[in-house]
Amino acid sequence: MGGWQEYSESHVAVPGGRLAVLHWAAAVPDAPTVLLVHGITGNALAWAGVVEELAGRAEVYALDLRGRAGSREIAGPWGIDRDAQDLVAVLDALGIGRVAVLGGHSLGAFIGASAALAYPDRFGRFVAVDGGLGFPLPPAADPDAILEAVVGPAVKKLSMTFADPEAYLDFHRAHPSFSGHWSEPMIAYLRRDTLVLPDGQVVSSCIEDAVRADGKQVLLDPRLRTAINELTCPVDFVHAARGMLNEDQALYDAARLELGGLDPARVRVELVPDTNHYTVIGPGPGARAVVRALLRR
């Protein structure tokens, strides 16, 4: 029980279309309900490794953000505020008044922090995974250039076409953060992002305008950079030891956490060795650390 393949999929009506939501049923009584939010070009199956590690100890829901995978056809407007409203729409549609734990990875952590701040009665605890804490941009910085520099191949692929689904997988196999971490959950996650065009060519399912709008708001909106510091619910901050391209410089290290104003007296912080920005939610030490945070009483 509790394997990552054992999910059902439903669709929730939201302004502009229908939002895809995956559900993994709990295998034990009195399990907490968890809502998970993926990263900027991800989809709900990005959490497959975490779901596998949970092994049925939680009732798990994970959505495809608007403009991605099963939620690709939703119309704009885009942006973090709209994404946060979508989380509440999912809870309303599922008849969940208050979810025990809200978890977000990367961009999803910014969305989660925004939602938990705006709707504090709907979320019991918040777990941010390698995201959710921002920093001021340098004066006259170009947000598009910074977005591409930070997110790298994840944004680059949005303007690319591939000969077939295998070529799309090969593109990701070459990503330095995925080397040595290739797995069936990873393949399933990427298959969910694979869109085959009528001519047989393949593109990412992500709508580029949605990705850029979300990413630029994180960079430019000071409310989002500091939302996690203003939450009144218990907060866990789980972060990787290495960066987005598996480089030594992590997205968050002690100096950057201090720069972002994260209060270690109020927020439980856990550094996960031997992980990068992507593998911190993948099978192994990353998923184990995230599950510890999700299940903490």
BAFI-3210 file (N, C-alpha, C; in Angstrom, 3 decimals, decimal comma, padded with zeros to 6 digits):
// residues 297
n [1|2|3|4|5|6|7|8|9|10|11|12|13|14|15|16|17|18|19|20|21|22|23|24|25|26|27|28|29|30|31|32|33|34|35|36|37|38|39|40|41|42|43|44|45|46|47|48|49|50|51|52|53|54|55|56|57|58|59|60|61|62|63|64|65|66|67|68|69|70|71|72|73|74|75|76|77|78|79|80|81|82|83|84|85|86|87|88|89|90|91|92|93|94|95|96|97|98|99|100|101|102|103|104|105|106|107|108|109|110|111|112|113|114|115|116|117|118|119|120|121|122|123|124|125|126|127|128|129|130|131|132|133|134|135|136|137|138|139|140|141|142|143|144|145|146|147|148|149|150|151|152|153|154|155|156|157|158|159|160|161|162|163|164|165|166|167|168|169|170|171|172|173|174|175|176|177|178|179|180|181|182|183|184|185|186|187|188|189|190|191|192|193|194|195|196|197|198|199|200|201|202|203|204|205|206|207|208|209|210|211|212|213|214|215|216|217|218|219|220|221|222|223|224|225|226|227|228|229|230|231|232|233|234|235|236|237|238|239|240|241|242|243|244|245|246|247|248|249|250|251|252|253|254|255|256|257|258|259|260|261|262|263|264|265|266|267|268|269|270|271|272|273|274|275|276|277|278|279|280|281|282|283|284|285|286|287|288|289|290|291|292|293|294|295|296|297]
n.u [000,834|000,353|002,159|003,758|002,565|-000,073|-002,461|-005,305|-006,941|-008,445|-010,515|-010,747|-012,951|-011,936|-011,472|-011,166|-010,801|-010,120|-008,572|-006,046|-005,832|-004,042|-004,493|-003,486|-004,450|-004,675|-003,214|-003,487|-005,342|-006,665|-004,840|-002,873|-003,960|-002,469|-001,411|000,281|002,563|004,082|007,203|008,457|008,406|007,306|005,196|002,446|003,479|006,091|006,344|006,481|008,549|008,494|005,889|006,167|007,935|006,341|004,540|001,767|001,127|-000,149|-002,881|-002,781|-002,747|-001,956|-001,453|-001,482|-000,130|-001,760|-001,491|000,343|001,077|-001,573|-003,184|-002,832|-004,544|-005,909|-006,914|-005,234|-005,700|-002,214|000,003|001,207|-000,687|-003,066|-002,508|-002,382|-005,040|-006,116|-005,288|-006,936|-009,374|-009,171|-009,223|-011,807|-013,360|-012,813|-013,972|-012,550|-012,014|-009,817|-006,533|-004,109|-001,326|000,531|002,616|005,382|007,536|010,353|009,289|006,717|006,852|006,857|004,297|002,831|003,507|002,380|-000,330|-000,819|-000,429|-002,430|-004,738|-005,041|-006,620|-006,984|-004,846|-002,819|-000,053|003,078|005,355|008,238|010,258|013,369|012,797|010,656|011,718|012,882|015,140|016,252|016,397|019,282|019,796|018,307|018,278|017,613|014,704|013,894|016,341|017,571|015,789|016,163|018,841|018,819|016,950|017,646|018,042|015,373|013,754|014,794|013,992|011,376|011,142|011,951|011,841|011,398|012,410|011,002|009,289|011,364|013,636|013,070|013,262|015,994|017,139|016,741|018,150|020,718|020,932|022,761|021,924|020,360|021,892|022,893|020,691|018,523|015,312|012,326|010,104|011,050|011,022|008,267|007,290|008,413|007,247|004,647|004,882|005,277|004,351|002,904|002,911|000,687|002,282|004,003|006,255|007,730|007,017|007,480|004,855|004,348|003,026|004,593|004,147|002,788|004,720|006,761|005,398|004,798|007,404|008,635|007,071|007,789|010,410|010,063|008,053|007,869|006,295|006,082|008,679|009,012|006,902|006,960|008,189|006,246|004,276|001,877|001,437|002,988|006,211|008,315|011,515|013,096|016,112|018,374|021,753|023,163|023,117|020,864|021,924|023,380|025,599|028,235|027,493|024,744|021,212|020,148|022,056|023,660|024,336|022,640|020,137|020,148|020,313|017,821|016,239|015,148|013,903|015,457|014,623|011,948|011,283|011,694|014,628|016,159|018,985|019,741|022,062|023,960|022,124|020,591|018,914|016,806|016,859|016,237|013,583|013,436|013,730|015,351|017,675|016,583|013,715|013,204|013,820|011,936|009,568|009,826|009,433|006,828|005,284|005,669|004,495]
n.v [-001,197|002,320|002,964|005,022|004,833|004,354|006,102|008,284|010,437|013,579|016,419|019,851|022,552|025,788|029,369|029,972|027,341|023,841|022,237|019,850|017,227|014,993|012,078|010,255|007,668|007,250|004,639|003,999|004,413|007,605|009,253|012,128|014,822|015,917|018,491|019,085|021,110|021,678|022,574|025,221|024,434|021,991|019,142|017,342|014,762|015,160|014,759|012,068|010,469|011,313|010,561|007,780|007,296|008,093|006,010|005,463|006,726|009,132|011,090|012,099|014,849|016,253|018,835|019,739|022,716|025,589|025,861|023,850|020,456|018,320|020,496|022,237|023,437|025,473|028,850|032,098|034,811|034,613|033,926|034,176|034,858|034,006|031,290|030,644|031,055|028,991|026,748|026,891|026,603|023,943|022,639|023,389|022,106|019,470|019,212|019,775|021,387|022,300|021,688|019,441|019,655|021,709|021,512|022,713|022,861|024,601|026,972|026,250|026,471|029,208|029,783|028,269|029,556|032,056|031,342|030,246|032,496|034,215|032,722|031,714|030,047|027,733|026,025|023,883|023,386|024,334|023,266|024,111|023,446|023,832|026,415|029,375|031,468|034,584|036,993|040,403|041,942|043,055|046,565|047,736|045,239|042,606|040,904|038,715|037,744|036,992|035,055|033,040|032,510|031,514|029,374|027,970|025,122|024,331|026,463|026,933|024,697|025,251|026,600|024,790|022,075|018,543|015,447|013,124|011,377|009,989|011,493|013,740|012,775|012,159|014,705|015,548|013,600|014,473|016,563|018,030|017,754|015,513|013,366|010,162|009,843|008,813|007,393|005,331|006,845|009,423|009,227|008,863|011,289|013,060|012,048|012,842|015,485|015,537|016,566|015,603|016,767|017,319|016,740|014,872|015,722|016,690|018,674|020,530|020,354|022,680|025,963|028,700|031,428|031,271|030,126|032,079|034,317|033,525|033,068|035,606|037,149|036,156|037,089|039,855|040,772|042,082|041,202|038,442|037,566|037,752|036,492|033,971|034,532|035,746|034,016|032,515|029,923|026,745|026,201|024,367|024,309|022,849|022,190|021,850|020,621|021,274|023,081|024,202|023,187|021,138|022,255|023,335|025,606|026,108|026,752|027,792|028,638|028,948|031,680|032,852|032,177|033,730|036,259|036,326|036,585|034,501|033,116|031,138|030,488|030,340|028,916|025,620|024,371|022,323|021,018|019,023|016,703|015,568|016,082|017,850|020,727|019,494|016,729|016,801|016,325|013,841|010,176|008,672|010,333|012,917|012,657|011,290|013,209|015,202|013,820|013,368|015,980|016,492|014,700|015,417|015,919]
n.w [000,000|-000,613|-002,661|-005,177|-007,683|-007,195|-007,535|-007,914|-010,300|-010,496|-011,448|-010,796|-010,849|-011,631|-011,916|-015,318|-016,170|-015,646|-012,967|-012,543|-010,187|-008,222|-006,190|-003,417|-001,460|002,095|004,069|006,662|009,732|010,844|009,549|008,668|006,521|003,573|001,436|-001,552|-003,401|-006,445|-008,207|-010,458|-013,250|-012,954|-012,117|-010,604|-010,168|-009,468|-006,807|-006,377|-005,226|-002,561|-001,884|-002,098|000,013|002,147|002,308|002,610|004,994|005,111|003,887|000,735|-001,452|-004,556|-006,849|-010,363|-011,195|-012,625|-016,150|-016,490|-017,340|-016,583|-016,096|-018,117|-019,993|-018,771|-018,748|-018,505|-016,064|-014,991|-012,197|-008,754|-006,788|-007,949|-008,125|-005,390|-004,664|-006,132|-004,651|-002,413|-003,694|-004,482|-001,960|-001,161|-003,138|-002,548|-000,136|002,165|005,032|006,505|005,898|007,178|006,710|004,582|001,845|-000,068|-002,890|-004,057|-006,377|-005,607|-002,854|-002,437|-003,383|-001,545|000,897|000,408|000,206|002,787|004,327|003,419|003,871|006,673|008,263|006,854|006,724|008,596|009,219|007,677|005,233|003,756|000,978|-000,114|-001,113|-001,162|000,291|-000,392|-001,992|-002,239|-005,503|-007,383|-008,146|-011,187|-012,342|-014,710|-014,800|-016,449|-017,430|-015,036|-014,155|-016,100|-015,657|-013,047|-013,017|-015,278|-017,354|-016,990|-017,781|-020,301|-021,823|-022,494|-024,870|-026,716|-029,112|-029,490|-030,966|-030,322|-027,593|-026,220|-026,806|-025,372|-022,765|-022,849|-022,950|-020,331|-018,968|-019,322|-017,608|-015,012|-012,342|-012,317|-012,960|-012,094|-010,544|-011,783|-012,189|-011,943|-010,880|-011,624|-014,430|-014,870|-013,922|-015,821|-018,132|-017,699|-018,208|-020,892|-024,033|-026,961|-030,171|-033,051|-035,319|-034,396|-033,060|-029,904|-027,069|-023,988|-021,593|-020,262|-020,123|-021,382|-020,780|-018,342|-016,650|-016,731|-015,725|-013,089|-012,089|-012,404|-010,715|-008,231|-008,148|-008,214|-006,473|-003,363|-001,240|-001,519|-001,144|001,565|002,802|004,087|006,489|007,925|008,638|010,813|011,471|012,411|010,962|008,815|007,342|004,834|003,292|000,480|000,087|-002,143|-005,329|-008,021|-010,346|-009,429|-008,314|-006,031|-004,564|-002,730|-003,177|-000,889|001,826|005,049|005,214|003,301|004,299|006,580|005,396|004,144|006,337|007,814|010,740|012,959|015,497|015,361|013,100|012,057|010,843|008,428|006,997|004,226|003,627|000,744|-001,295|-004,043|-005,491|-006,854|-006,225|-003,580|-003,140|-004,099|-004,303|-001,486|000,740|000,575|000,198|002,586|004,544|003,923|004,421|007,169|008,055|007,095|008,568|011,160|014,401]
ca.u [000,000|001,033|003,112|003,505|001,699|-001,440|-003,175|-006,434|-006,860|-009,716|-010,358|-011,470|-013,272|-011,375|-011,600|-010,345|-010,742|-010,173|-007,267|-005,820|-005,412|-003,776|-004,814|-002,979|-005,213|-003,943|-003,331|-003,594|-006,394|-006,309|-003,681|-003,040|-004,168|-001,341|-001,535|001,636|002,631|005,351|008,031|008,052|008,043|007,022|003,811|002,139|004,302|007,383|006,310|006,370|009,503|007,983|004,726|006,667|008,502|005,233|004,032|000,388|000,945|-000,869|-003,817|-001,989|-003,251|-000,971|-002,066|-000,716|-000,417|-002,340|-000,505|001,281|000,612|-003,017|-003,851|-002,281|-005,550|-006,511|-006,539|-004,766|-004,376|-001,283|000,600|001,214|-001,943|-004,053|-002,137|-002,782|-006,493|-006,395|-005,134|-008,155|-010,435|-009,019|-009,739|-013,263|-013,940|-012,631|-014,678|-011,567|-012,039|-008,469|-005,584|-003,159|000,004|000,743|004,026|005,722|008,935|010,829|008,203|005,576|006,991|006,386|002,844|002,328|003,634|001,385|-001,646|-000,925|-000,534|-003,722|-005,842|-004,415|-007,511|-007,116|-003,621|-002,335|001,400|003,647|006,691|008,893|011,392|014,290|012,088|009,772|012,430|013,493|016,149|016,075|017,179|020,154|019,178|018,318|018,417|016,651|014,067|013,916|017,696|017,822|014,970|016,821|020,108|018,558|016,225|018,452|017,405|013,928|013,138|015,295|013,253|010,049|011,200|012,566|011,056|012,167|011,981|010,058|009,341|012,659|014,562|012,756|013,902|017,448|017,481|016,792|019,230|021,968|020,913|023,729|021,285|019,674|022,877|023,004|019,442|017,454|014,454|010,987|009,319|011,519|010,515|006,824|007,143|008,712|006,216|003,465|005,185|005,551|003,215|003,179|002,184|000,113|003,313|004,834|007,300|007,416|007,368|007,038|003,450|004,234|002,767|005,714|003,663|002,460|005,979|007,464|004,629|005,012|008,795|008,933|006,431|008,648|011,585|009,753|007,049|008,483|005,419|006,379|010,007|009,014|005,667|007,247|008,575|005,072|003,279|001,583|001,404|004,326|006,888|009,569|012,246|014,013|016,864|019,381|023,150|023,736|022,251|019,951|022,702|024,230|026,824|028,530|026,730|023,328|020,269|020,105|023,048|023,452|024,406|021,446|019,001|020,217|019,980|016,384|015,560|014,472|014,151|015,605|013,927|010,528|011,186|012,585|015,432|016,941|019,830|019,781|023,307|023,927|020,985|020,564|017,596|015,795|016,837|015,780|012,267|013,526|013,978|016,596|017,723|015,684|012,341|013,111|013,786|010,649|008,538|009,949|008,805|005,383|004,621|005,975|003,285]
ca.v [000,000|003,598|003,184|006,266|004,597|004,056|007,369|008,612|011,807|014,270|017,778|020,827|023,766|027,044|030,374|029,737|025,954|022,750|021,971|018,425|016,922|013,584|011,693|008,982|007,389|006,786|003,207|003,841|005,275|008,902|009,823|013,553|015,191|016,720|019,082|019,345|022,051|021,443|023,700|026,150|023,715|020,624|018,685|016,649|013,564|015,513|014,314|010,609|009,916|011,613|009,696|006,424|007,270|008,202|004,638|005,423|007,315|010,395|011,261|013,065|015,468|017,098|019,387|020,363|024,145|026,031|026,030|022,727|019,061|018,140|021,796|023,066|024,148|026,588|030,174|033,048|035,355|033,797|034,596|033,477|035,092|033,118|029,928|030,477|030,895|027,647|025,781|026,946|026,025|022,483|022,221|023,542|021,060|018,180|019,243|019,821|022,716|022,683|020,616|019,374|020,100|022,210|021,428|023,285|022,773|025,631|027,927|025,807|026,966|030,597|029,717|027,785|030,612|033,067|030,808|030,102|033,834|034,798|031,890|031,004|029,058|026,562|025,223|023,676|023,578|024,579|022,730|024,671|022,620|024,542|027,520|030,130|032,582|035,336|038,002|041,568|041,990|044,222|047,647|047,652|043,848|042,137|039,720|037,587|037,195|036,335|033,842|032,012|032,159|030,746|028,132|027,274|024,229|024,228|027,487|026,753|023,661|025,715|027,067|023,737|020,926|017,304|014,546|012,132|011,363|009,549|012,617|014,628|012,166|012,286|016,086|015,621|012,738|015,229|017,599|017,617|017,396|014,224|012,320|009,257|009,825|008,442|006,406|005,215|008,042|010,536|009,029|009,112|012,741|013,693|011,624|013,674|016,795|015,350|016,868|015,213|017,610|016,550|016,287|013,876|016,327|016,770|019,879|020,512|020,723|023,951|027,198|029,574|032,663|030,967|029,928|033,356|035,201|033,079|033,286|037,035|037,692|035,790|037,952|041,282|041,130|041,974|040,448|037,017|037,291|037,746|035,898|032,848|035,072|036,325|032,985|032,253|028,476|026,146|026,139|023,640|024,706|021,763|022,697|020,972|020,999|021,693|023,985|023,757|022,434|020,274|022,968|023,393|026,689|025,778|027,854|028,346|028,228|029,683|033,123|033,277|032,094|034,918|037,399|036,302|036,902|033,350|033,092|029,740|030,280|030,142|027,987|024,470|024,317|021,093|020,862|017,617|016,408|014,680|016,382|019,134|021,365|018,576|015,439|016,988|015,697|012,551|009,007|008,709|011,214|014,055|012,255|010,946|014,457|015,861|013,048|013,688|017,285|016,407|013,880|015,893|016,260]
ca.w [000,000|-000,552|-003,729|-005,902|-008,849|-006,745|-007,376|-008,780|-010,801|-010,668|-011,958|-009,992|-011,586|-011,138|-012,969|-016,504|-016,621|-014,669|-012,383|-012,308|-008,823|-007,951|-004,812|-002,887|-000,252|003,265|004,357|008,110|010,273|011,449|008,861|008,346|005,123|003,091|000,098|-002,038|-004,527|-007,147|-008,627|-011,511|-014,477|-012,544|-012,077|-009,348|-009,978|-008,883|-005,420|-006,328|-004,264|-001,220|-001,671|-001,864|001,358|003,097|002,444|003,056|006,329|004,981|002,771|-000,031|-002,671|-005,242|-008,050|-011,431|-011,238|-013,896|-017,215|-016,497|-017,395|-016,688|-015,959|-019,187|-020,785|-018,032|-019,249|-017,520|-015,748|-014,234|-011,048|-007,476|-006,091|-008,555|-007,708|-003,988|-004,674|-006,645|-003,560|-001,606|-004,521|-004,389|-000,656|-001,186|-003,988|-001,877|001,140|003,252|005,632|006,936|005,635|008,282|006,295|003,231|001,487|-001,367|-003,317|-004,967|-006,587|-004,818|-001,484|-002,457|-003,492|-000,264|001,903|000,078|000,555|004,236|004,891|003,049|004,363|007,798|008,863|005,993|006,724|009,952|009,242|006,352|004,999|002,577|000,558|-001,010|-001,740|-000,294|000,911|-001,488|-001,726|-003,115|-006,734|-007,536|-008,924|-012,646|-012,786|-015,696|-014,208|-017,384|-017,454|-013,753|-014,139|-016,906|-015,018|-011,836|-013,276|-016,271|-018,337|-016,783|-018,619|-021,669|-022,539|-022,883|-026,249|-027,510|-029,569|-029,450|-032,035|-029,802|-026,125|-025,701|-026,906|-024,253|-021,598|-022,996|-022,575|-018,878|-018,493|-019,375|-016,577|-013,977|-011,080|-012,429|-013,190|-010,967|-009,775|-012,715|-011,528|-012,520|-010,574|-012,444|-015,792|-014,851|-013,772|-017,105|-019,087|-017,468|-018,798|-022,318|-024,902|-028,336|-031,119|-034,169|-036,256|-033,726|-032,240|-028,483|-026,316|-022,593|-021,407|-019,556|-020,851|-021,035|-020,149|-016,945|-015,935|-016,591|-014,847|-011,710|-011,712|-012,305|-009,522|-007,090|-008,151|-008,145|-005,479|-002,029|-000,333|-001,634|-000,606|003,026|003,328|004,981|007,790|008,570|008,909|012,217|011,678|012,492|009,667|008,628|006,141|004,467|002,141|-000,100|000,290|-003,414|-006,066|-009,076|-011,330|-008,602|-007,976|-004,601|-003,950|-002,580|-003,309|000,463|002,815|006,299|004,968|002,571|005,215|007,431|004,539|003,927|007,587|008,403|012,185|013,383|016,757|015,068|011,981|012,173|009,615|008,265|005,826|003,824|002,903|-000,430|-002,161|-004,726|-005,501|-007,378|-005,518|-002,208|-003,024|-004,771|-003,449|-000,728|001,914|000,411|000,512|004,003|005,318|003,685|005,119|008,602|008,281|006,829|009,584|012,504|015,161]
c.u [000,871|002,060|002,750|002,617|000,227|-002,227|-004,390|-006,302|-008,264|-009,436|-011,290|-011,705|-012,689|-011,584|-010,649|-010,276|-010,823|-008,763|-007,140|-005,256|-005,216|-004,022|-004,225|-003,681|-004,308|-004,198|-003,450|-004,699|-005,816|-005,056|-003,916|-003,278|-003,091|-001,658|-000,153|001,615|004,023|006,045|007,624|007,692|007,708|005,581|003,646|003,034|005,739|007,493|006,293|007,316|009,072|006,789|005,166|007,208|007,416|004,570|002,640|000,126|000,268|-001,850|-003,248|-002,744|-002,138|-001,582|-001,024|-001,091|-000,971|-001,243|000,523|000,519|-000,901|-003,823|-003,416|-003,330|-006,224|-006,010|-005,968|-005,938|-003,545|-000,831|000,380|-000,103|-003,039|-003,776|-002,584|-004,292|-006,890|-006,263|-006,391|-009,325|-010,380|-009,577|-011,262|-013,916|-013,861|-013,377|-013,752|-011,545|-010,650|-007,543|-004,510|-001,809|-000,032|002,232|004,273|007,198|009,246|009,749|006,990|005,639|006,579|004,864|002,238|002,396|002,600|-000,013|-001,833|-001,040|-001,910|-004,903|-005,366|-005,301|-007,609|-005,931|-003,058|-000,851|001,874|005,060|007,210|010,120|012,197|013,592|011,288|010,408|013,200|014,469|015,918|016,941|018,131|019,444|019,355|018,515|017,310|015,998|014,082|015,281|018,003|017,036|015,649|018,137|019,883|017,965|016,880|017,668|015,896|013,175|013,553|014,440|011,897|010,006|011,786|011,531|011,993|011,572|010,910|010,162|010,677|013,698|014,319|013,352|015,419|017,924|017,632|017,867|020,561|022,036|021,831|023,095|020,623|020,645|023,054|021,749|018,249|016,638|013,113|010,092|009,740|010,978|009,021|006,526|007,374|007,718|004,962|003,643|005,388|004,287|003,600|002,288|001,633|001,150|004,267|005,960|006,788|007,855|006,989|005,579|003,289|003,965|003,819|005,261|003,349|003,729|006,677|006,719|004,844|006,430|009,131|008,263|007,242|009,834|011,251|008,838|007,627|007,607|005,779|007,726|009,978|007,810|005,955|007,616|007,386|004,023|003,105|001,513|002,831|004,923|008,140|010,200|013,307|014,787|018,029|020,790|023,801|022,681|021,429|020,641|023,704|025,564|026,991|027,715|025,253|022,464|020,124|021,254|022,834|023,428|023,140|020,189|018,974|019,839|018,470|015,575|014,825|014,879|014,250|014,959|012,451|010,311|012,165|013,301|016,209|017,677|019,932|021,063|023,042|022,671|021,228|019,119|016,489|015,720|016,402|014,337|012,255|013,768|015,321|016,534|016,793|014,264|012,192|013,029|012,449|009,539|008,622|009,234|007,293|004,656|004,870|004,691|003,504]
c.v [001,249|003,832|004,398|006,072|004,476|005,333|007,426|010,067|012,367|015,690|018,715|022,080|024,984|028,087|030,102|028,301|024,962|022,363|020,476|018,205|015,408|013,300|010,326|008,734|006,917|005,295|002,934|004,756|006,567|009,512|011,310|013,750|016,190|017,221|019,536|020,176|021,964|022,740|024,308|025,467|022,261|020,224|017,830|015,441|013,885|014,992|012,795|009,984|010,150|010,729|008,266|006,290|007,381|006,857|004,592|006,054|008,678|010,284|012,396|013,540|016,333|017,565|019,710|021,840|024,536|026,322|024,925|021,406|018,987|019,407|022,764|023,953|025,294|027,914|031,021|033,826|034,423|034,544|033,853|033,668|034,172|031,664|029,661|030,305|029,517|026,588|025,730|026,363|024,499|021,984|022,313|022,416|019,687|018,106|019,231|021,238|023,216|021,500|020,631|019,976|020,543|022,156|022,017|023,173|023,909|026,708|027,554|026,258|028,431|030,648|029,289|028,842|031,700|032,616|030,736|031,457|034,432|034,045|031,068|029,939|027,775|025,608|025,128|023,927|023,794|024,024|023,295|023,842|023,377|025,642|028,281|031,304|033,310|036,387|039,182|041,467|043,184|045,305|047,426|046,237|043,496|040,858|038,502|036,923|036,452|035,037|032,726|031,585|031,255|029,386|027,320|026,411|024,119|025,261|027,314|025,774|024,145|026,203|026,019|022,730|019,722|016,311|013,568|012,125|010,920|010,664|013,612|014,074|012,332|013,686|016,196|014,701|013,479|016,325|017,169|017,223|016,028|013,066|011,472|009,135|009,461|007,307|006,344|006,396|009,260|010,429|009,333|010,604|013,448|013,274|012,484|015,069|016,721|015,590|016,553|016,036|016,765|016,034|015,268|014,450|016,519|018,122|019,655|020,932|022,123|025,115|028,219|030,850|032,438|030,840|031,262|034,306|034,826|033,402|034,749|037,654|037,361|036,740|039,406|041,693|040,981|041,227|038,970|036,664|037,116|037,025|034,797|033,329|035,597|035,288|032,781|030,758|027,943|025,946|025,277|024,125|023,644|022,220|021,785|021,518|021,530|022,441|023,347|022,944|021,515|020,929|023,055|024,466|026,322|027,001|028,573|027,762|029,102|031,192|033,617|033,173|033,313|036,164|037,479|036,558|035,743|033,214|031,641|029,447|029,965|029,083|026,848|024,286|023,011|021,117|019,376|017,360|015,513|014,874|017,702|019,627|020,423|017,278|015,577|016,520|014,326|011,417|009,111|009,711|012,419|013,712|011,924|012,199|015,164|015,144|013,287|014,999|017,214|015,697|014,361|016,348|017,536]
c.w [000,000|-001,630|-004,561|-007,123|-008,475|-006,483|-008,285|-009,202|-010,971|-011,149|-011,203|-010,821|-010,878|-012,227|-014,126|-016,963|-015,479|-014,264|-012,088|-010,903|-008,699|-006,471|-004,515|-001,557|000,872|003,478|005,848|008,610|010,849|010,829|008,586|006,849|004,711|001,688|-000,347|-003,317|-005,156|-007,557|-009,950|-012,830|-014,176|-012,755|-010,830|-009,101|-009,563|-007,455|-005,283|-005,306|-002,826|-000,896|-001,367|-000,438|002,430|003,339|003,067|004,406|006,292|003,823|001,935|-001,266|-003,249|-006,551|-009,103|-011,428|-012,602|-014,920|-017,281|-016,594|-017,534|-016,523|-017,056|-019,846|-020,040|-018,592|-018,122|-016,926|-014,873|-012,990|-009,745|-006,724|-006,622|-008,149|-006,274|-003,880|-005,191|-005,552|-002,707|-002,382|-004,498|-003,064|-000,624|-001,979|-003,329|-000,543|002,340|003,817|005,982|006,724|006,727|007,905|004,834|002,951|000,115|-001,640|-004,273|-005,146|-005,742|-003,377|-001,396|-002,543|-002,157|000,820|001,675|000,486|002,062|004,924|004,625|003,654|005,565|008,434|008,061|006,066|008,142|010,111|007,810|006,297|003,677|002,248|-000,497|-001,806|-000,710|000,411|-000,178|-001,017|-002,664|-004,362|-006,717|-008,351|-010,423|-013,170|-013,762|-015,165|-015,128|-017,401|-016,164|-013,671|-014,914|-016,277|-013,817|-012,159|-014,391|-017,239|-018,187|-017,612|-020,077|-022,461|-023,049|-024,321|-027,196|-027,993|-029,638|-030,442|-031,568|-028,278|-025,546|-025,761|-025,772|-022,955|-021,655|-022,610|-021,062|-018,291|-018,443|-018,314|-015,430|-012,645|-011,111|-012,633|-011,931|-010,146|-010,657|-012,098|-012,246|-012,134|-011,390|-013,867|-015,849|-014,743|-015,105|-018,185|-018,925|-018,069|-020,313|-023,134|-026,348|-029,270|-032,271|-035,169|-035,634|-032,894|-030,811|-027,926|-024,852|-022,529|-020,823|-020,499|-020,427|-020,341|-018,673|-016,110|-015,697|-015,653|-013,380|-011,241|-011,517|-011,085|-008,277|-006,999|-007,813|-007,005|-004,071|-001,034|-000,326|-001,039|000,902|003,630|004,343|006,384|008,586|008,938|010,416|012,519|011,861|011,096|009,779|007,331|005,877|003,238|001,769|000,138|-000,979|-004,225|-007,164|-010,157|-010,643|-008,243|-006,456|-003,887|-003,917|-002,836|-001,978|001,274|004,049|006,069|004,258|003,427|006,133|006,641|004,305|005,187|008,210|009,872|012,655|014,724|016,528|013,994|012,207|010,842|009,588|006,939|005,503|003,034|001,691|-001,275|-002,878|-004,788|-005,965|-006,575|-004,072|-002,033|-003,708|-003,797|-002,734|000,403|001,805|000,807|001,989|004,877|005,151|004,436|006,636|008,923|008,110|007,967|011,006|013,190|015,948]
res [m|g|g|w|q|e|y|s|e|s|h|v|a|v|p|g|g|r|l|a|v|l|h|w|a|a|a|v|p|d|a|p|t|v|l|l|v|h|g|i|t|g|n|a|l|a|w|a|g|v|v|e|e|l|a|g|r|a|e|v|y|a|l|d|l|r|g|r|a|g|s|r|e|i|a|g|p|w|g|i|d|r|d|a|q|d|l|v|a|v|l|d|a|l|g|i|g|r|v|a|v|l|g|g|h|s|l|g|a|f|i|g|a|s|a|a|l|a|y|p|d|r|f|g|r|f|v|a|v|d|g|g|l|g|f|p|l|p|p|a|a|d|p|d|a|i|l|e|a|v|v|g|p|a|v|k|k|l|s|m|t|f|a|d|p|e|a|y|l|d|f|h|r|a|h|p|s|f|s|g|h|w|s|e|p|m|i|a|y|l|r|r|d|t|l|v|l|p|d|g|q|v|v|s|s|c|i|e|d|a|v|r|a|d|g|k|q|v|l|l|d|p|r|l|r|t|a|i|n|e|l|t|c|p|v|d|f|v|h|a|a|r|g|m|l|n|e|d|q|a|l|y|d|a|a|r|l|e|l|g|g|l|d|p|a|r|v|r|v|e|l|v|p|d|t|n|h|y|t|v|i|g|p|g|p|g|a|r|a|v|v|r|a|l|l|r|r]
***
